Amino acid sequence: MTSFSVHQKAEQVLVQTYPRPDIVFDHGIGSTLYDETGKAYLDFGAGIAVNALGHSDSGWVDTVTGQAGKLVHISNLFHTRSQIELAEKLVGSCFADRLFFVNSGSEANETAIKFARKWASQTYGPNKTNLAACTHSFHGRTCGALSLTAKEKYRAPFEPLVPGVSFLEYNNIASIEQNIGDNTCAVFVEPVQGEGGVYPADPAFLQALREACDRHNALLVVDEVQCGLGRTGSLWAHEQYDIVPDMMTIAKPLAGGLPIGAALASEEVASLIVPGDHGNTFAGGPLTCAAGLYTFDRISQPGFLSEVAHKGKLLLEGLKKFNSPAIVETRGKGLLIGVELSFPVKSVLESALENGLIVLSAGENVLRICPPLTITEEEISSGLAILENTLKTVAAQESI
Ligand SMILES: Cc1ncc(COP(=O)(O)O)c(C=O)c1O
């Protein structure tokens, strides 16, 4: 099959949920991807904030191939060492006492919804079922997680969704009390919003949210699926906000590219979940957990996180120096950065690809930059140069 027939066939055999460029990727090394023609692309997207260690990291490959030759799947009916070791490291790294493994961010949020509902009904009775999330939020595409996702276009075709969800305005303290009450069982928030446009939370907002949850006996759930595990320069993004959540959901980078996720919870919540309440066939398997242990250990090494913070600063400063009238705002934390343009970013993404740079979008008008956490300073400089030239050309074409 030629590259051309791959994308032709894709149109016939795949449900058409993703408009894709006519490129067929073949392999990746570090922060560079190669298509089937051998063309190189600098990766400023990391598979949507997943490939934290870049592509084909040798230690990761050794871990995964070694584990694949030993044991890949056994189900949650039995113990494996890597699952328990990874769980111990994760709960030891934050406020949580226990966790439940899943395979994706959406599943992590589904799990958190169920845990919150059970905690609330057991502790306060049957009426405390409401949930709250924020404007611009993205918590996933499965029906529960979609109910907490703000974007109308994603929700409308699938309604009715889970009832009793209200959306408070992100970073607006005044809207908290209007949307949380004594029947709220949990509030979901991304400390740095990703898909919704790359908006970091104001510390005062997250702190006010914590206080409101305490006042109304609601759980505060931080969704760190995209911003967690080192991406913002601290292990967990909420550490930078001086708050202690009740639950946290994580996924994307945890196994360095293999599907994994987890819902972490305090003992008060977790102790109410008993056999039969929840389950998952694949989650926490020995292969993904071995990859997770390797990835977690690398990211938690001394110096790794301060490097991420340093490189994030370089990238943000570099972007802020772009002298382009097309840019409305540049914002972000660590290596999760958004550049809001005055026009839709689609043409910029396409031209950047032609110029050998992968950048993502976050909504219509925002470029999202989230490279592997292992990206080098030289690669940051090359990517910035490509992006600046691309923006110049596209802005001229758009007559800006
Ligand atoms: C903050 C956040 N939560 C949840 C999800 C859903 O994760 P998944 O696509 O793995 O189901 C995403 C995906 O982008 C996300 O960014």
PDBQT file of the ligand as one rigid body, heavy atoms in Angstrom, charges set to zero:
ROOT
HETATM    1  C1  LIG A 501      -7.774  17.328  30.874  1.00  0.00    +0.000 C 
HETATM    2  C2  LIG A 501      -8.225  16.108  30.128  1.00  0.00    +0.000 A 
HETATM    3  N1  LIG A 501      -9.053  15.237  30.725  1.00  0.00    +0.000 NA
HETATM    4  C3  LIG A 501      -9.485  14.133  30.101  1.00  0.00    +0.000 A 
HETATM    5  C4  LIG A 501      -9.112  13.853  28.806  1.00  0.00    +0.000 A 
HETATM    6  C5  LIG A 501      -9.610  12.620  28.121  1.00  0.00    +0.000 C 
HETATM    7  O1  LIG A 501      -8.561  11.723  27.988  1.00  0.00    +0.000 OA
HETATM    8  P1  LIG A 501      -8.649  10.499  26.944  1.00  0.00    +0.000 P 
HETATM    9  O2  LIG A 501      -8.660  11.079  25.580  1.00  0.00    +0.000 OA
HETATM   10  O3  LIG A 501      -7.423   9.692  27.256  1.00  0.00    +0.000 OA
HETATM   11  O4  LIG A 501      -9.903   9.751  27.261  1.00  0.00    +0.000 OA
HETATM   12  C6  LIG A 501      -8.244  14.729  28.138  1.00  0.00    +0.000 A 
HETATM   13  C7  LIG A 501      -7.838  14.474  26.751  1.00  0.00    +0.000 C 
HETATM   14  O5  LIG A 501      -7.343  15.300  26.056  1.00  0.00    +0.000 OA
HETATM   15  C8  LIG A 501      -7.790  15.897  28.819  1.00  0.00    +0.000 A 
HETATM   16  O6  LIG A 501      -6.981  16.773  28.225  1.00  0.00    +0.000 OA
ENDROOT
TORSDOF 0
